Amino acid sequence: MRNSPSSEDLHSWDREHFIHPWHDMNSWRNYDNMLVDGADGIYMYDETGKKFIDGPGGMWCVQIGYGHKEMADAIADQVMKMPYASPFTNVTQPGAILAKKIADLAPGDLNNVFFTTGGSTAVDSALRAMQFMNNSLGRPNKKIILAREKGYHGSTYLAASVSGKERDITKFDVEGRLVHFLPNVNPYLRPDDMSVETWCDAKIQDLQNAIDTIGADKIGAFIAEPILSSGGVIVPPNGYHKRTFDLCRAHDILYISDEVVTGFGRLGHWFASETVFGIKPDIITCAKGLTSGYLPLGACIISDEMMERMTHQGEVLFSNGYTYSGHPVSCAAALKNIEIMEREKILEHVQDISPYFQERLLDLKKFPIVGDARGKGLIGCIEGRLSKDGSRLEDERKIGKMLDEVCNNMGLIVRPLINMCVFSPPLIISKSQIDDMFNILEQAIVKVSAEFN
């Protein structure tokens, strides 16, 4: 039997041939990423067998944890029964059942599910659906998309165009003519003498100003993450979502809720839009936790009302779709994922344990180097800063890099975003494991604080 490649070979082949997402093109052959050799529950293991708590939960997605045998069996069974069927001409049992299940779980009249390959393509499909609808209604100029600074919606052309992570340096083109960005909604940035309520009023006024300036007859949609996740787990002030939703309704602007991160349990509910924030969007996009990351799958969920407005007299094709839309194996994984979450009462567990997670998170504000700690449910972020007015980008990158290295040495994976570390652990995490995670993080903050005196 041929010997397995050595870890040195794997690292070498990775550097020479594997183009990773979001890698620095000045040093792309010099990366030394952790070689992951196994995973179980909330833990990952490198090639030496060292155990790490997976703080980011993969990429905000491993809801039921790693190594769930039922998932493996469900995937294998579907592969053997029927690994693929064209979504353009065929119905499959997993796809039909999952579409019905998602419609049952989604709020209001969001009963129509367009399956995609992931979050980016779900957002792309949502924006194209808005364009299709307005063209169908004879409103070809009603296409501007309102989005928010620090929002992240994906890497396809349209999704990247409405993403507002302004500190990223990119050489990619985006379609700037189609989007208008609203200023940052992060309450941490408000002046010291401004209340959160006044800050919220100002953020609502930002939206009203955009509508007044651009014209409601030119604005097709407002896209918003309930929590701006990759932008640093920014939680808008109380009431913000409902008030923006009401403004959109008043001006016939579609409301797209990007729940790629918050959907499927992250805040203790299948979807956060209605249950947590009191809104029933026209479209919800989801992915990630839909399969707990075991297989790629996304969905663009559209309301009945919007579908009626997209209906044509005579044949007009909704010419948007993917070879792997509603892939039967991915759909089987999603169905098993939902079944496991229901049977093991994972949503109830998140609701029970989230207050303790947030308590440990917010306690980190006691360290001077932590400018802010924020979150909701089982998602959180610490923002390292030398002063509230901001630090040099070079220093902020150093804070994030050092925290990442120290945590990694002590067995905790964090996801550094410049000066921030974000957390979205598997939803099965226990109270003692939360303590383990934050105890390591506290020790890391102490060590990094000493470096900055």
C-alpha positions as MATLAB code, in Angstrom:
seq = 'MRNSPSSEDLHSWDREHFIHPWHDMNSWRNYDNMLVDGADGIYMYDETGKKFIDGPGGMWCVQIGYGHKEMADAIADQVMKMPYASPFTNVTQPGAILAKKIADLAPGDLNNVFFTTGGSTAVDSALRAMQFMNNSLGRPNKKIILAREKGYHGSTYLAASVSGKERDITKFDVEGRLVHFLPNVNPYLRPDDMSVETWCDAKIQDLQNAIDTIGADKIGAFIAEPILSSGGVIVPPNGYHKRTFDLCRAHDILYISDEVVTGFGRLGHWFASETVFGIKPDIITCAKGLTSGYLPLGACIISDEMMERMTHQGEVLFSNGYTYSGHPVSCAAALKNIEIMEREKILEHVQDISPYFQERLLDLKKFPIVGDARGKGLIGCIEGRLSKDGSRLEDERKIGKMLDEVCNNMGLIVRPLINMCVFSPPLIISKSQIDDMFNILEQAIVKVSAEFN';
ca = [
       0.000    0.000    0.000;
       1.352    3.399   -0.945;
       2.429    5.561    1.992;
       0.442    8.712    2.693;
       2.137   12.005    1.821;
       4.148   13.604    4.614;
       2.973   16.813    6.241;
       5.951   18.545    4.604;
       4.748   17.388    1.179;
       1.197   18.513    1.878;
       2.317   21.980    2.974;
       4.555   22.248   -0.070;
       1.836   21.173   -2.513;
      -0.623   23.508   -0.814;
       1.701   26.502   -1.202;
       2.584   25.665   -4.796;
      -0.850   24.744   -6.161;
      -3.785   25.631   -3.855;
      -5.102   29.180   -4.211;
      -6.789   29.919   -0.876;
      -9.539   32.499   -0.414;
      -8.464   35.948    0.741;
      -4.725   35.246    0.669;
      -2.152   38.048    0.420;
      -0.882   38.046   -3.162;
       2.440   39.551   -2.057;
       3.343   36.372   -0.189;
       0.998   33.676   -1.402;
       3.711   30.999   -1.628;
       4.887   31.645    1.932;
       1.783   30.689    3.863;
       2.022   28.022    6.513;
      -1.624   27.346    7.365;
      -2.481   24.770    9.979;
      -2.780   21.286    8.510;
      -6.070   19.958    9.882;
      -6.045   16.184   10.204;
      -9.266   15.512   12.105;
     -12.199   17.005   13.967;
     -14.747   15.949   16.562;
     -17.452   17.893   18.391;
     -16.138   21.432   18.866;
     -12.499   20.404   18.401;
     -10.057   20.208   15.506;
      -6.733   18.349   15.455;
      -3.565   19.138   13.546;
      -1.217   16.550   12.031;
       0.610   16.123   15.360;
      -2.642   15.328   17.192;
      -2.758   18.660   19.032;
      -6.335   19.596   19.972;
      -7.844   23.019   19.281;
     -11.181   24.555   20.245;
     -12.734   25.743   16.989;
     -13.723   29.266   17.997;
     -15.090   30.355   14.569;
     -17.034   27.096   14.081;
     -15.403   26.499   10.712;
     -16.658   29.552    8.860;
     -19.668   30.421   11.044;
     -21.265   27.147   10.043;
     -20.572   23.939   12.016;
     -23.788   24.051   14.057;
     -24.058   20.380   15.099;
     -20.310   19.925   15.544;
     -17.833   17.724   13.750;
     -17.901   13.968   13.324;
     -21.640   13.353   13.494;
     -22.027    9.808   12.175;
     -25.688   10.254   11.286;
     -24.696   12.963    8.845;
     -22.063   10.755    7.269;
     -24.561    7.916    6.916;
     -27.250   10.155    5.394;
     -24.763   11.545    2.876;
     -23.458    8.073    1.973;
     -26.958    6.634    1.613;
     -28.013    9.394   -0.785;
     -24.796    9.031   -2.792;
     -25.517    5.355   -3.299;
     -29.217    5.886   -4.051;
     -28.790    8.805   -6.472;
     -25.852   11.200   -6.338;
     -27.128   13.721   -8.884;
     -30.101   14.736  -11.007;
     -30.461   17.834  -13.171;
     -32.431   20.522  -11.322;
     -33.483   21.986  -14.667;
     -35.677   19.004  -15.575;
     -36.014   16.713  -12.538;
     -37.602   16.584   -9.091;
     -35.774   14.749   -6.317;
     -37.157   13.584   -3.005;
     -34.523   15.368   -0.874;
     -34.964   18.630   -2.794;
     -38.768   18.649   -2.604;
     -38.856   17.715    1.084;
     -36.205   20.289    1.990;
     -37.968   23.074    0.079;
     -41.179   22.326    1.997;
     -39.288   22.161    5.299;
     -37.561   25.508    4.748;
     -40.870   27.108    3.767;
     -42.399   25.801    7.013;
     -39.517   27.217    9.080;
     -39.299   30.601    7.347;
     -41.426   33.539    8.550;
     -44.538   34.928    6.940;
     -45.244   34.028    3.323;
     -41.642   33.153    2.417;
     -42.705   29.883    0.826;
     -40.599   29.751   -2.331;
     -37.085   28.303   -2.194;
     -34.469   28.738   -4.913;
     -31.507   26.493   -4.084;
     -27.977   27.702   -4.743;
     -24.422   26.542   -4.145;
     -23.746   28.736   -1.109;
     -24.240   32.160    0.435;
     -22.684   34.227   -2.372;
     -24.875   32.661   -5.040;
     -27.930   32.972   -2.778;
     -27.336   36.724   -2.504;
     -26.601   36.966   -6.215;
     -29.908   35.213   -6.941;
     -31.794   37.523   -4.582;
     -30.471   40.611   -6.314;
     -31.222   39.177   -9.757;
     -34.751   38.360   -8.584;
     -35.196   42.037   -7.656;
     -34.015   43.043  -11.130;
     -36.321   40.493  -12.755;
     -39.306   41.735  -10.750;
     -38.806   45.394  -11.549;
     -38.253   44.674  -15.224;
     -41.454   42.623  -15.184;
     -43.310   45.545  -13.609;
     -42.036   47.971  -16.243;
     -39.662   49.710  -13.817;
     -36.246   49.221  -15.469;
     -34.681   52.110  -13.543;
     -35.640   50.823  -10.071;
     -32.395   48.887   -9.558;
     -30.179   50.698   -7.018;
     -29.306   48.514   -4.022;
     -28.859   50.081   -0.604;
     -26.232   48.280    1.490;
     -24.178   49.077    4.560;
     -20.555   49.770    5.306;
     -18.978   46.730    6.999;
     -21.610   44.453    5.463;
     -20.378   41.315    3.746;
     -22.546   39.415    1.273;
     -20.209   37.230   -0.754;
     -17.667   36.935   -3.549;
     -19.716   36.682   -6.747;
     -19.797   39.879   -8.812;
     -23.126   41.213   -7.551;
     -22.626   39.998   -3.968;
     -19.147   41.536   -3.821;
     -20.501   44.784   -5.245;
     -22.878   45.191   -2.282;
     -20.242   44.244    0.320;
     -18.874   47.195    2.240;
     -15.750   46.036    4.095;
     -13.965   49.238    3.263;
     -10.577   48.434    4.834;
      -9.944   45.518    2.488;
      -7.526   46.294   -0.326;
      -8.747   44.729   -3.556;
      -7.815   44.700   -7.212;
     -11.176   43.255   -8.222;
     -13.799   45.287  -10.040;
     -17.263   45.835   -8.589;
     -20.404   47.373  -10.046;
     -20.464   50.684   -8.217;
     -23.308   52.075  -10.315;
     -25.745   49.641   -8.737;
     -25.076   50.251   -5.050;
     -25.205   53.002   -2.457;
     -23.599   52.344    0.929;
     -25.076   53.623    4.169;
     -22.648   54.686    6.922;
     -21.475   52.269    9.610;
     -24.211   51.352   12.106;
     -21.832   50.188   14.870;
     -22.937   51.812   18.167;
     -19.332   51.580   19.420;
     -18.435   54.434   17.041;
     -20.949   56.919   18.437;
     -19.619   60.024   20.221;
     -19.188   59.678   23.979;
     -22.015   62.125   24.653;
     -24.491   60.400   22.300;
     -27.000   57.842   23.551;
     -27.609   54.588   21.681;
     -31.170   55.767   20.966;
     -29.917   58.976   19.358;
     -27.373   56.972   17.375;
     -30.204   54.766   16.114;
     -32.165   57.847   15.055;
     -29.130   59.040   13.083;
     -28.771   55.673   11.333;
     -32.432   55.708   10.337;
     -31.924   59.237    9.020;
     -29.018   57.921    6.901;
     -31.484   55.613    5.160;
     -34.083   58.342    4.760;
     -31.457   60.690    3.330;
     -30.411   58.072    0.778;
     -34.028   57.565   -0.302;
     -34.579   61.320   -0.579;
     -31.343   61.857   -2.547;
     -31.505   58.891   -4.928;
     -35.272   58.677   -5.233;
     -37.438   55.739   -4.207;
     -38.335   55.204   -7.864;
     -34.703   54.230   -8.498;
     -34.089   52.021   -5.425;
     -34.884   48.340   -5.863;
     -33.755   46.795   -2.587;
     -32.123   47.217    0.785;
     -29.871   44.288    1.762;
     -28.871   43.837    5.374;
     -27.390   41.198    7.641;
     -29.276   41.123   10.959;
     -25.808   41.098   12.521;
     -22.915   42.279   10.339;
     -20.798   39.213   10.915;
     -17.594   39.402    8.871;
     -17.579   43.151    9.423;
     -16.907   42.480   13.098;
     -20.146   41.113   14.621;
     -21.792   44.524   14.569;
     -25.153   44.461   16.339;
     -27.263   47.459   15.256;
     -29.118   49.303   18.023;
     -32.486   48.060   19.249;
     -35.297   49.010   16.899;
     -33.027   49.671   13.926;
     -34.168   46.689   11.859;
     -37.888   47.310   12.308;
     -37.564   50.989   11.498;
     -35.525   50.377    8.358;
     -37.996   47.691    7.309;
     -40.908   50.095    7.757;
     -39.142   52.748    5.669;
     -38.558   50.241    2.887;
     -42.218   49.194    2.980;
     -43.344   52.816    2.775;
     -41.274   53.369   -0.370;
     -41.847   50.007   -2.124;
     -38.226   48.937   -1.632;
     -37.609   45.211   -1.279;
     -36.057   44.126    2.004;
     -33.457   41.342    1.675;
     -32.338   39.811    4.961;
     -28.983   38.075    4.573;
     -29.173   35.294    7.165;
     -26.263   33.268    5.818;
     -24.676   33.511    9.297;
     -27.633   34.132   11.621;
     -29.882   31.473   10.098;
     -30.194   27.933   11.437;
     -29.624   28.445   15.105;
     -26.861   30.977   15.632;
     -29.246   33.201   17.627;
     -31.330   30.313   18.942;
     -33.937   30.297   16.159;
     -34.188   28.878   12.654;
     -34.270   32.434   11.342;
     -33.627   35.645   13.258;
     -35.476   38.148   11.055;
     -38.931   37.811   12.599;
     -38.330   36.030   15.899;
     -35.447   38.249   17.071;
     -35.851   41.471   15.092;
     -39.579   41.624   14.317;
     -39.513   41.814   10.517;
     -40.835   39.655    7.658;
     -38.521   40.337    4.708;
     -39.325   39.896    1.050;
     -36.297   37.621    0.676;
     -34.105   35.700    3.107;
     -30.798   34.243    2.009;
     -29.211   31.366    3.905;
     -26.386   28.816    3.629;
     -23.626   27.780    6.094;
     -25.630   26.354    9.032;
     -28.187   24.884    6.634;
     -25.935   21.812    6.356;
     -23.629   22.600    9.308;
     -20.894   22.928    6.704;
     -20.904   19.231    5.883;
     -21.716   19.970    2.221;
     -22.168   23.164    0.161;
     -25.733   24.441   -0.134;
     -27.493   27.800   -0.094;
     -31.016   29.064   -0.557;
     -32.775   32.232   -1.642;
     -36.232   32.225   -0.024;
     -38.778   34.495   -1.725;
     -42.177   35.653   -0.458;
     -45.447   34.733   -2.149;
     -46.190   38.422   -2.682;
     -42.921   38.975   -4.521;
     -43.415   35.844   -6.625;
     -46.813   37.168   -7.717;
     -45.143   40.392   -8.846;
     -42.608   38.369  -10.837;
     -45.302   36.406  -12.691;
     -45.663   37.090  -16.416;
     -48.381   36.655  -18.985;
     -46.830   34.319  -21.517;
     -43.558   32.449  -21.200;
     -40.656   34.375  -19.690;
     -37.801   32.377  -18.197;
     -36.261   33.097  -14.798;
     -32.914   32.351  -16.409;
     -30.885   32.032  -13.234;
     -29.631   28.687  -11.971;
     -26.750   26.384  -11.230;
     -25.740   22.868  -12.168;
     -25.812   22.007   -8.478;
     -29.024   23.819   -7.477;
     -30.848   21.546   -5.049;
     -28.123   18.907   -5.251;
     -29.780   15.779   -3.797;
     -26.823   14.824   -1.584;
     -26.528   18.350   -0.165;
     -30.293   18.448    0.396;
     -30.158   15.093    2.182;
     -27.428   16.519    4.430;
     -29.545   19.598    5.180;
     -32.565   17.466    6.069;
     -30.489   15.323    8.410;
     -28.937   18.460    9.912;
     -32.389   19.909   10.680;
     -33.554   16.568   12.059;
     -30.558   16.386   14.418;
     -31.056   19.971   15.564;
     -34.730   19.320   16.299;
     -34.179   15.998   18.078;
     -31.239   17.194   20.166;
     -33.027   20.478   20.967;
     -30.038   22.502   19.820;
     -32.026   25.725   19.395;
     -33.217   25.458   22.994;
     -29.634   24.795   24.084;
     -28.473   27.973   22.325;
     -31.182   29.984   24.034;
     -30.186   28.532   27.417;
     -26.438   28.945   27.111;
     -26.169   32.217   25.155;
     -26.504   34.484   28.214;
     -23.457   32.824   29.776;
     -21.498   33.049   26.515;
     -22.312   36.759   26.288;
     -21.470   37.301   29.968;
     -17.983   35.843   29.502;
     -17.558   37.812   26.279;
     -18.592   41.176   27.704;
     -16.379   40.651   30.775;
     -13.370   41.024   28.460;
     -14.011   44.774   28.349;
     -12.103   44.912   31.640;
      -8.855   44.739   29.671;
      -7.688   48.181   28.443;
      -6.564   46.731   25.096;
     -10.110   45.546   24.370;
     -11.892   48.536   22.891;
     -15.178   46.703   22.565;
     -16.726   43.286   23.108;
     -20.071   42.649   21.470;
     -22.338   39.907   20.253;
     -25.680   38.151   20.429;
     -26.628   34.503   20.772;
     -23.575   32.330   20.097;
     -21.711   34.886   18.050;
     -19.270   37.426   19.395;
     -16.298   39.678   18.712;
     -13.590   41.483   20.621;
     -12.092   44.559   19.038;
      -8.543   45.391   20.073;
      -7.735   49.043   20.033;
      -5.116   51.276   21.608;
      -7.533   54.208   21.705;
     -11.206   54.604   20.920;
     -10.389   57.174   18.247;
      -8.575   54.438   16.374;
      -5.026   53.230   16.009;
      -2.664   52.954   13.122;
      -3.739   50.120   10.832;
      -0.276   48.613   11.264;
      -0.760   48.401   15.045;
      -4.281   47.061   14.731;
      -3.140   44.297   12.411;
      -0.416   43.490   14.924;
      -2.968   43.152   17.742;
      -5.035   40.680   15.734;
      -2.000   38.708   14.565;
      -0.562   38.422   18.068;
      -3.859   37.330   19.608;
      -4.213   34.724   16.888;
      -0.701   33.337   17.472;
      -0.942   33.230   21.264;
      -4.399   31.610   21.223;
      -3.239   29.081   18.649;
      -0.278   28.102   20.825;
      -2.676   27.465   23.708;
      -5.149   25.414   21.670;
      -7.766   27.930   20.546;
      -8.506   28.851   16.946;
      -9.736   32.412   16.524;
     -10.494   34.225   13.298;
      -8.541   37.494   13.253;
     -10.109   40.286   11.199;
      -7.448   43.001   11.352;
      -7.770   44.051   15.030;
     -10.782   41.857   15.802;
     -11.280   38.247   16.825;
     -14.657   36.734   16.060;
     -16.337   33.689   17.582;
     -19.172   31.476   16.419;
     -18.451   28.078   17.958;
     -20.456   24.950   17.168;
     -23.893   25.324   18.745;
     -23.372   22.183   20.828;
     -20.711   23.920   22.958;
     -21.146   23.342   26.708;
     -20.750   25.793   29.577;
     -17.422   24.255   30.622;
     -16.179   24.475   27.022;
     -17.203   28.136   26.907;
     -15.079   28.616   30.028;
     -12.165   26.811   28.394;
     -12.420   29.057   25.338;
     -12.621   32.350   27.210;
     -10.002   31.350   29.776;
      -7.513   30.845   26.945;
      -8.574   34.118   25.364;
      -8.103   36.004   28.633;
      -4.597   34.624   29.011;
      -3.827   35.641   25.438;
      -5.117   39.181   26.015;
      -2.899   39.516   29.099;
       0.179   38.477   27.095;
      -0.609   40.738   24.156;
      -1.397   43.648   26.498;
       2.067   43.320   28.004;
       3.597   43.666   24.539;
       1.787   46.980   24.053;
       2.532   48.081   27.628;
];
